Amino acid sequence: MPETPKISFHSRLGLNLLNFFLGEIIGVGIPFLNDYLKTHHWSFQSVGIATAMIGVGTLLFQAPSGIIAETVPRHRMLTGLVIGIYGLGFSLLPLFVSSVAVSGALLFFAGAASSFFMTLSATLAFSLAGRHRFAQIMGENQMWNHAGFLASAIGTSYLIHHQGLAWGFFPIGAGSLLGILSLLLVRKKELIFHQLEKKKAVVADPPQELDTIRDTRSVGRVFWDFFRSPAIRVLLIATTLFQIANAPVMPLLLLYLRFLHGGNGMMEWVVFIAQATMIPVAWWAARSSARWGHKLIFSIAFFIMPIRSMICAVSMNTTVLLFTQVLDGIAAGIYGVSVALIVSDLTRGKKGFNMLMGLAQIAMALGSIIGPLLQGVSVGMVGYRFSFMVFAAIAALAAVIFFHAMPHEISRAAVVPGNVKPDRRPE
């Protein structure tokens, strides 16, 4: 049995740095944007429309991002391109802040570019590591990603406090440039997809990691096959409910702490505790998934979410409420790793990995839209504590659906048509 090629230090470092800078540029974009636009005398309506353009761009391009990644083999180049678009979208904003239309367009394209980040970073990790070492690399990548988000929160807060709001755009531009440069460390010759493209016509007995992704189906056929698989339908439904229940809870908690006179210092701790928790959890989730199975570890994230929301619903103690951010960090740390691992299992490392990653990420975009809408309605009608109960119920429904309906042997639930060469390694 052929051995899996080793990953060089340069490629591994480059991929980890890429994820660090992706976390850094995503982490600093939205929090200060509203305040910056308000200082330039934008109306509340204009501010809301402009920031909503980011979500619109993300939602519209989430599914196409997977299709584009599936059909464009130059994943390093595509990753650099979308990082550059995202960085320019925010970096050019101060020059056009007087125009609502131009600013909205820049934010729309930044949102569209960000829809590619998770899909392409996971694709590069799979291309470099192969299916059977994917969990290890994804765990490392997610650790660096959360560390980048945490560094951006601290660094941007310092810059804004000492230099002014306009300096909040500097880390995005610098992080985008450094993210593009980090791609140069990832060696093209080590990427499995590149090796397959180069050797498929001449290699009679390809290495196993190449064999796992040989697939002759068309993109349209792959997309159709997804919805023939009950396991894939369960994944999409459960993760959508998960994000609807998860996305509004942190903003709702911030409002609730302010309502309880928790003070502004509490606000920074909400973000810090969650992100700091995600770093070791991502590493643990990757290692434990290989030992106990991807479904079991992902189920932990699902069942933590309703517990977190119910604690927020029954407690008025600010210390206890802050502690719930540890639970948030555990759930989010597992989610970032487990989604990609389960997608790898469901596609069995073959064609469709990129598309299913794109579809799975639609859940996050829908959650960022539907969740806040539910939050606004529920808080206005029944108050904070009942709103937490609503999101706890949605999270509990997601947990039950995932745990009950997702097969324990996820890789055996994948749709593998007859024209796909089966893996030689037994599952």
VENDA-V398951 format. One record per residue. N is the residue number from 1. RES is the residue in three letters. OMEGA is omega in radians with two decimals (NA if undefined). NEAR is the number of other ideal C-beta (glycine too) atoms within 10 Angstrom. D_FIRST is the distance of its C-alpha to the first C-alpha in Angstrom with 1 decimal. Layout:
BEGIN
((N RES OMEGA NEAR D_FIRST) (N RES OMEGA NEAR D_FIRST))
END
This chain:
BEGIN
((1 MET -3.10 7 0.0) (2 PRO 3.14 12 3.8) (3 GLU 3.05 8 6.5) (4 THR -3.13 15 9.4) (5 PRO 3.12 17 12.3) (6 LYS 3.11 10 15.1) (7 ILE -3.12 18 18.4) (8 SER 3.11 15 21.4) (9 PHE -3.10 9 24.6) (10 HIS -3.12 13 26.6) (11 SER -3.14 20 24.6) (12 ARG 3.11 20 24.4) (13 LEU -3.14 14 28.1) (14 GLY -3.14 21 29.0) (15 LEU 3.10 25 27.5) (16 ASN 3.10 21 29.2) (17 LEU 3.09 19 32.5) (18 LEU -3.14 31 32.3) (19 ASN 3.08 29 32.2) (20 PHE -3.08 23 35.0) (21 PHE 3.02 28 37.3) (22 LEU 3.07 27 36.6) (23 GLY -3.12 28 37.8) (24 GLU -3.08 27 40.7) (25 ILE 3.09 27 42.0) (26 ILE -3.03 19 41.7) (27 GLY -3.01 25 43.3) (28 VAL -2.97 27 46.5) (29 GLY -2.95 23 47.3) (30 ILE -2.96 12 49.2) (31 PRO -3.06 16 51.0) (32 PHE -3.02 18 53.6) (33 LEU -3.14 21 53.8) (34 ASN -3.14 15 56.5) (35 ASP -3.13 12 58.7) (36 TYR -3.13 19 58.3) (37 LEU 3.12 22 59.5) (38 LYS 3.11 14 62.3) (39 THR 3.08 12 63.7) (40 HIS 2.98 14 64.0) (41 HIS 3.01 9 66.3) (42 TRP 3.05 19 63.9) (43 SER 3.13 11 65.0) (44 PHE 3.12 10 62.9) (45 GLN 3.14 9 62.3) (46 SER 3.10 16 61.0) (47 VAL 3.14 18 58.8) (48 GLY 3.13 13 57.3) (49 ILE -3.11 16 56.7) (50 ALA -3.12 23 55.1) (51 THR 3.09 17 52.6) (52 ALA 3.14 15 51.9) (53 MET 3.08 20 50.8) (54 ILE 3.13 24 47.7) (55 GLY 3.12 19 46.7) (56 VAL 3.12 17 47.7) (57 GLY 3.13 23 45.5) (58 THR -3.09 25 42.5) (59 LEU -3.08 19 43.0) (60 LEU -3.05 15 43.5) (61 PHE -3.08 22 40.5) (62 GLN 3.11 26 38.0) (63 ALA 3.08 17 36.7) (64 PRO -3.14 14 37.0) (65 SER 3.11 29 35.0) (66 GLY 3.13 29 31.9) (67 ILE 3.13 17 32.7) (68 ILE 3.12 18 33.4) (69 ALA 3.13 24 30.2) (70 GLU -3.03 21 28.3) (71 THR 3.12 10 30.1) (72 VAL -3.07 13 30.4) (73 PRO -3.09 14 27.1) (74 ARG -3.03 14 28.8) (75 HIS 3.08 23 28.4) (76 ARG -3.13 20 29.5) (77 MET -3.14 11 32.7) (78 LEU 3.10 19 33.4) (79 THR 3.10 25 33.0) (80 GLY -3.13 20 35.4) (81 LEU -3.09 16 37.8) (82 VAL 3.05 24 38.2) (83 ILE 3.12 27 38.6) (84 GLY 3.11 15 41.3) (85 ILE 3.13 17 43.1) (86 TYR -3.14 27 43.1) (87 GLY 3.12 24 44.4) (88 LEU -3.13 17 47.1) (89 GLY 3.13 25 48.1) (90 PHE -3.08 23 49.2) (91 SER 3.14 18 50.2) (92 LEU -3.07 17 52.6) (93 LEU 3.13 21 54.1) (94 PRO -3.13 14 56.9) (95 LEU -3.08 11 58.1) (96 PHE -3.04 14 58.6) (97 VAL 3.13 19 59.5) (98 SER -3.12 10 63.0) (99 SER 3.12 11 61.5) (100 VAL -3.09 17 60.2) (101 ALA -3.12 9 58.7) (102 VAL 3.12 14 56.8) (103 SER 3.11 25 55.6) (104 GLY 3.12 20 54.4) (105 ALA 3.12 16 52.5) (106 LEU -3.14 24 50.8) (107 LEU 3.08 25 49.7) (108 PHE -3.13 21 48.5) (109 PHE 3.07 20 46.2) (110 ALA 3.09 26 45.0) (111 GLY 3.11 25 44.2) (112 ALA 3.14 24 42.4) (113 ALA -3.10 23 40.3) (114 SER 3.13 26 39.4) (115 SER 3.14 26 38.0) (116 PHE -2.91 28 35.0) (117 PHE -3.08 24 34.2) (118 MET -3.13 23 32.1) (119 THR -3.07 30 30.2) (120 LEU 3.12 28 29.4) (121 SER 3.08 22 28.6) (122 ALA 3.12 29 26.1) (123 THR 3.11 23 24.7) (124 LEU 3.11 26 24.4) (125 ALA 3.12 27 22.7) (126 PHE -3.13 29 20.1) (127 SER -3.10 25 19.7) (128 LEU -3.00 24 19.2) (129 ALA -3.00 25 17.1) (130 GLY -3.03 22 15.0) (131 ARG -2.99 24 15.5) (132 HIS 3.03 16 13.7) (133 ARG -3.05 18 15.8) (134 PHE -3.09 26 18.7) (135 ALA -3.12 25 20.9) (136 GLN -3.11 17 21.1) (137 ILE 3.12 22 22.1) (138 MET 3.09 27 24.5) (139 GLY 3.10 24 26.2) (140 GLU -3.10 20 26.9) (141 ASN -3.12 29 28.1) (142 GLN 3.04 30 30.5) (143 MET 3.14 25 31.8) (144 TRP 3.13 22 32.8) (145 ASN 3.13 28 34.2) (146 HIS 3.07 27 36.5) (147 ALA 3.09 20 37.5) (148 GLY 3.10 26 38.5) (149 PHE -3.13 22 40.6) (150 LEU 3.12 20 42.3) (151 ALA -3.14 19 43.1) (152 SER -3.14 25 44.5) (153 ALA -3.13 19 46.7) (154 ILE -3.07 14 48.2) (155 GLY -3.13 17 48.5) (156 THR 3.08 22 50.0) (157 SER 3.12 16 52.4) (158 TYR -3.12 11 53.6) (159 LEU -3.12 19 54.0) (160 ILE -3.11 19 55.9) (161 HIS -3.05 10 58.1) (162 HIS -3.05 8 59.1) (163 GLN -3.14 11 58.9) (164 GLY -3.05 11 59.4) (165 LEU -3.10 18 57.6) (166 ALA -3.13 16 56.8) (167 TRP 3.08 15 54.6) (168 GLY 3.11 24 52.2) (169 PHE -3.08 22 50.8) (170 PHE 3.13 17 50.0) (171 PRO -3.14 22 46.8) (172 ILE 3.12 25 45.5) (173 GLY -3.13 15 46.1) (174 ALA -3.14 15 44.8) (175 GLY 3.11 26 41.7) (176 SER 3.12 26 40.9) (177 LEU -3.14 16 41.2) (178 LEU 3.08 18 39.1) (179 GLY 3.09 26 36.4) (180 ILE -3.14 18 36.3) (181 LEU 3.14 14 36.1) (182 SER 3.11 22 33.2) (183 LEU -3.13 20 31.2) (184 LEU 3.11 12 31.5) (185 LEU 3.14 17 29.4) (186 VAL -3.05 24 26.4) (187 ARG -3.09 15 24.7) (188 LYS -3.08 17 24.2) (189 LYS -3.14 10 21.4) (190 GLU -3.12 18 19.2) (191 LEU -3.06 21 19.9) (192 ILE -3.12 21 17.2) (193 PHE 3.11 20 20.0) (194 HIS 3.12 17 21.4) (195 GLN -3.14 20 18.3) (196 LEU -3.14 21 18.0) (197 GLU -3.06 12 21.7) (198 LYS -2.94 12 21.6) (199 LYS -2.98 12 18.7) (200 LYS -3.09 11 18.6) (201 ALA -3.01 6 21.0) (202 VAL -3.06 7 19.4) (203 VAL -3.11 13 15.6) (204 ALA -3.12 4 14.6) (205 ASP -3.01 8 10.8) (206 PRO 3.04 18 10.8) (207 PRO -3.02 18 8.5) (208 GLN -3.11 17 7.7) (209 GLU 3.04 23 10.9) (210 LEU -3.10 19 12.8) (211 ASP -3.08 18 11.9) (212 THR -3.08 24 13.3) (213 ILE 3.11 25 16.6) (214 ARG -3.03 16 17.3) (215 ASP -3.09 21 20.7) (216 THR -3.13 11 23.7) (217 ARG 3.02 17 26.3) (218 SER 3.13 10 29.4) (219 VAL 3.12 15 30.4) (220 GLY 3.13 9 33.2) (221 ARG 3.12 14 31.1) (222 VAL -3.14 23 28.7) (223 PHE 3.12 18 31.8) (224 TRP -3.14 12 33.2) (225 ASP 3.13 19 30.1) (226 PHE -3.01 19 30.4) (227 PHE 2.94 12 33.7) (228 ARG -3.07 10 32.5) (229 SER 3.09 18 30.4) (230 PRO -3.11 13 32.6) (231 ALA 3.12 21 30.3) (232 ILE 3.09 24 30.6) (233 ARG 3.11 13 34.4) (234 VAL 3.13 20 34.5) (235 LEU -3.09 28 32.7) (236 LEU 3.14 17 35.2) (237 ILE -3.07 16 38.2) (238 ALA -3.13 24 37.4) (239 THR 3.06 27 36.6) (240 THR 3.09 19 39.7) (241 LEU 3.11 25 41.8) (242 PHE -3.09 27 40.2) (243 GLN 3.06 25 41.2) (244 ILE 3.13 24 44.6) (245 ALA -3.03 28 45.2) (246 ASN -2.98 27 43.7) (247 ALA -3.07 23 45.0) (248 PRO -2.99 25 48.7) (249 VAL 3.12 24 48.7) (250 MET 3.06 15 48.5) (251 PRO 3.12 13 51.4) (252 LEU 3.10 23 53.3) (253 LEU 3.10 25 52.8) (254 LEU 3.11 15 54.2) (255 LEU -3.12 13 57.2) (256 TYR 3.10 22 57.7) (257 LEU 3.09 21 57.7) (258 ARG 3.10 13 60.2) (259 PHE -3.14 12 62.3) (260 LEU -3.14 15 62.2) (261 HIS 3.11 8 63.3) (262 GLY 3.14 19 60.1) (263 GLY -3.12 11 60.9) (264 ASN 3.13 8 58.9) (265 GLY 3.12 8 57.0) (266 MET -3.05 18 55.2) (267 MET 3.11 15 53.8) (268 GLU -3.13 12 51.8) (269 TRP 3.12 15 50.5) (270 VAL -3.13 20 49.2) (271 VAL -3.05 19 46.8) (272 PHE -3.09 16 46.0) (273 ILE -3.11 18 45.2) (274 ALA -3.09 25 42.8) (275 GLN 3.12 26 40.9) (276 ALA 3.12 16 40.7) (277 THR -3.08 20 39.3) (278 MET -3.04 29 36.6) (279 ILE 3.12 18 35.0) (280 PRO -3.13 14 33.8) (281 VAL 3.11 27 33.3) (282 ALA 3.11 28 30.7) (283 TRP -3.13 17 28.7) (284 TRP -3.10 16 29.2) (285 ALA -3.13 27 28.3) (286 ALA -3.13 27 24.9) (287 ARG -3.08 15 24.0) (288 SER 3.12 19 25.6) (289 SER 3.13 25 24.1) (290 ALA -3.08 16 20.6) (291 ARG -3.00 9 22.3) (292 TRP 3.13 11 24.9) (293 GLY -3.07 16 23.9) (294 HIS -3.12 26 25.1) (295 LYS -3.09 20 28.0) (296 LEU -3.11 14 29.6) (297 ILE 3.12 23 29.6) (298 PHE 3.13 27 31.0) (299 SER 3.09 18 33.5) (300 ILE 3.12 17 35.0) (301 ALA -3.13 27 35.9) (302 PHE -3.07 27 37.5) (303 PHE 3.08 16 39.6) (304 ILE -3.03 22 40.7) (305 MET 3.12 28 42.4) (306 PRO 3.09 21 45.2) (307 ILE 3.13 16 45.9) (308 ARG -3.10 25 46.3) (309 SER 3.13 27 48.7) (310 MET 3.07 18 50.7) (311 ILE 3.11 17 51.3) (312 CYS -3.10 25 52.7) (313 ALA -3.02 17 54.9) (314 VAL -3.06 10 56.5) (315 SER 3.01 16 56.8) (316 MET 3.12 12 59.3) (317 ASN -3.06 10 58.3) (318 THR 3.11 16 56.9) (319 THR 3.10 9 54.8) (320 VAL 3.13 12 53.1) (321 LEU 3.07 19 52.6) (322 LEU 3.13 18 50.9) (323 PHE 3.13 14 48.6) (324 THR 3.10 24 47.3) (325 GLN 3.00 23 45.7) (326 VAL 3.10 16 43.3) (327 LEU 3.08 20 42.2) (328 ASP 3.13 23 42.0) (329 GLY 3.11 23 39.7) (330 ILE -3.11 22 37.4) (331 ALA -3.11 26 37.3) (332 ALA 3.11 23 36.8) (333 GLY 3.09 27 34.2) (334 ILE -3.08 26 32.1) (335 TYR -3.08 26 32.8) (336 GLY 3.14 25 31.7) (337 VAL -2.96 32 28.2) (338 SER 3.14 27 27.8) (339 VAL -3.12 25 28.9) (340 ALA -3.14 29 26.1) (341 LEU 3.14 25 23.5) (342 ILE 3.06 25 25.0) (343 VAL 3.10 28 25.2) (344 SER 3.11 28 21.4) (345 ASP -3.07 25 21.0) (346 LEU 3.08 25 23.6) (347 THR -3.13 28 22.3) (348 ARG 3.08 23 18.6) (349 GLY -3.09 23 18.0) (350 LYS 3.13 22 19.5) (351 LYS -3.13 20 22.9) (352 GLY 3.13 27 25.6) (353 PHE -3.10 29 24.4) (354 ASN -3.11 28 27.3) (355 MET -3.13 25 29.8) (356 LEU 3.03 27 29.3) (357 MET 3.11 26 29.5) (358 GLY 3.12 25 32.8) (359 LEU 3.13 24 34.1) (360 ALA 3.14 24 33.3) (361 GLN 3.03 26 35.2) (362 ILE 3.12 20 38.2) (363 ALA -3.14 25 38.7) (364 MET 3.14 21 39.6) (365 ALA 3.11 24 42.0) (366 LEU 3.12 19 43.7) (367 GLY -3.12 20 43.9) (368 SER 3.11 18 45.7) (369 ILE -3.07 16 48.2) (370 ILE -3.10 18 48.8) (371 GLY 3.12 21 48.7) (372 PRO 3.09 16 51.4) (373 LEU 3.09 11 53.5) (374 LEU 3.13 18 53.4) (375 GLN -3.12 21 54.1) (376 GLY -3.13 13 57.2) (377 VAL -3.05 12 58.5) (378 SER 3.13 19 57.9) (379 VAL -3.13 20 59.3) (380 GLY -3.06 9 62.3) (381 MET -2.98 9 63.0) (382 VAL 3.07 12 62.1) (383 GLY -3.02 12 61.3) (384 TYR -2.95 18 58.4) (385 ARG 3.11 14 57.7) (386 PHE 3.10 12 57.6) (387 SER 3.08 26 55.3) (388 PHE 3.11 27 52.8) (389 MET 3.11 17 53.0) (390 VAL -3.12 19 52.3) (391 PHE 3.04 27 49.1) (392 ALA 3.14 21 48.2) (393 ALA 3.12 14 48.6) (394 ILE 3.13 22 46.4) (395 ALA 3.12 27 43.7) (396 ALA 3.09 19 44.0) (397 LEU 3.10 18 43.7) (398 ALA -3.13 26 40.5) (399 ALA -3.13 23 39.1) (400 VAL -3.14 15 40.1) (401 ILE -3.09 17 38.7) (402 PHE -3.04 23 35.3) (403 PHE -3.08 17 35.0) (404 HIS -2.97 9 36.4) (405 ALA -3.14 14 34.9) (406 MET 3.14 22 31.4) (407 PRO 3.11 16 28.8) (408 HIS 3.07 11 27.2) (409 GLU -2.97 11 23.8) (410 ILE -3.08 23 24.1) (411 SER 3.13 19 20.9) (412 ARG 3.13 12 21.8) (413 ALA -3.11 17 25.2) (414 ALA 3.07 22 23.9) (415 VAL 3.14 19 25.2) (416 VAL -3.10 18 22.5) (417 PRO -3.06 13 24.5) (418 GLY -3.11 5 23.6) (419 ASN 3.08 9 23.2) (420 VAL -3.14 18 20.2) (421 LYS -3.08 14 16.8) (422 PRO 3.07 13 15.2) (423 ASP 3.10 19 12.1) (424 ARG 3.11 10 9.2) (425 ARG 3.13 12 8.7) (426 PRO 3.14 4 11.9) (427 GLU NA 11 14.7))
END
